[in-house]
Amino acid sequence: MKFIPLVLCSVLSVFTLSASESAQRKPNILYIFTDDQSVRSVSSYPQAHPWVKTPNIDRLAKDGVRFASSYTGAKCTPSRGSALTGQLQFNYSKETPYWTSALREHGYYTGMVGKWHWNVPRHGDAWDWSVVWEHHLGDAVAGGYYTNQFVSVNGAKRIPLGGYSTDRYTDYTVQFLKERAKEKDRPWYFWVCYGAVHGPYIPADRHLKDYEDAPPTKIPVDVFGPRPDKPEHMVDLTRWGKDKKNQPIWKSRSHDSWVKQYNQAVKAIDEGVGRIMESLKETGQLDNTIVVFTSDQGFAWGQHGLRDKIAPYDASLLAPLIVSNPQRFPRGAVSQHPVNGADIIATFHTLTGLKPGIPLDGRDFSTLLKEPQRRDWNAEPMLQTYTGNFYGNAAITAALQQAKKTGNWEKLIVYEATGIRAWMLLREGKYKYIRYMYPDYIEELYDLETDPNELQNLAVRKEHHSLLAELRLKTVKGFAARGGSFVDLLPEPRLVSGR
């Protein structure tokens, strides 16, 4: 038998105790939240353009769990509302308390930096530390997305941010991490709200030449339509003009040039992620920090004729979602289960040990972080919705009642530039179901395994009507179970039976 020296035994005992104590510590959570960033702009996603390079975000995926289908939200404001309340748009209002206030009472130090686009910032209530760009005040007061911003630091009078906003948000994040390293016994939650890669998609000067020699961007097949199987407002919709060769242009510039510029602006985000991860390592906080990278939603560049978010298609909605902490979760794993923004907040409650102070609409997916492909994770379908400027069940109910009474449904056209109607969405397995809050409108049903680009609407085919009815009922029940009594007022969809 070999004997281990007494000194070494003592060292091993201390190490074992330290590892055990580390595992029991409440984790820090760093929530990186970008703007309008599609999965096509992150090279670790299979949908990414072949020339896209995001090495630092990819490293998160290599060291963590990547979610294939994250429906964080539909637009800037409701996505942030969900991130602050843990509820979907049909439930929360401006009076709904922020869950981070309860997290502070739970012993966490909370902070945020960047774009604010929901209600009034509550420094000292929701946040111990904050650098807020109050985007809702408008560019004339708050400044632009990338330059000339004014920010409020810890609730004080606004001051110039200076520099390129993506870089400056990273600077402040690094400052926060260095400050927190001095108080390692107190866990923290930090929300980094980059304004990039929202329009006008201005890259940092150092990235203006990036992707110049990359191959042309593939043009979506349905950029111009027609799309006879889609709802009325989508049949001939396009946000693009044509050049002399019938190729898509916008503001006299090619589709390719816009997509390249958009991805140039992503480069500073990727560099920021690299700097933040290095700071976590340098300050000794990496092992006990769960890093979550996502966006408020995706962005369509020509798919279905769009140049926007909002629409209920994967091209507009799918955002990257990566959760990384090699001490707790597997490396390089992928989960195919679809999740939403409210699910993320429900999961944060579990990870921090916080009991919900208000009902949460999300499904806790912490189990998936350890077993990404676990089939029996949750029997409930994933739900998402967009109801324009109506927030909360009462407001949506009133809008539907008024529309039924007057016959005027135009207020439920939630984005006038395209005429996209308010919608409800369900994902279950390979199927996606879409229903509009508008009378005499066909539904949409897609098999995302055989038709990932959502070009063939199965809802107009008679052989799928049984499945359509089943998913319609599940959608109504799912929203009703979360308090969405407005579903009783939904207008009946139009069923196409002759195809």
Secondary structure by P-SEA (a helix, b strand, c coil): cccccaaaaaaaaaaaaaaaaaaacbbbbbbbbbccccccccccccccccccccaaaaaaaaaccccccccccccaaaaaaaaaccccccccccccccaaaaaaaacccccccccccccccccccccccccccccccccccccccccbbbbbccccccccccccaaaaaaaaaaaaaaaaaacccccbbbbbbbccccccccccccccccccccccccccccccccccccccccccccccccccccccccccccaaaaaaaaaaaaaaaaaaaaaaaaaaaaacccccbbbbbbccbbbbcccccccccccccccccbbbbbbbbcccccccccccccccaaaaaaaaaaaacccccccccccccccccccccccccccccbbbbbccccccaaaaaaaaaaaaacccccccccccccccccbbbbbcccbbbbbbccccbbbbbbcccccccccccccccccaaaaaaaaaaaaaaaaaaacccccccccbbbbbccc
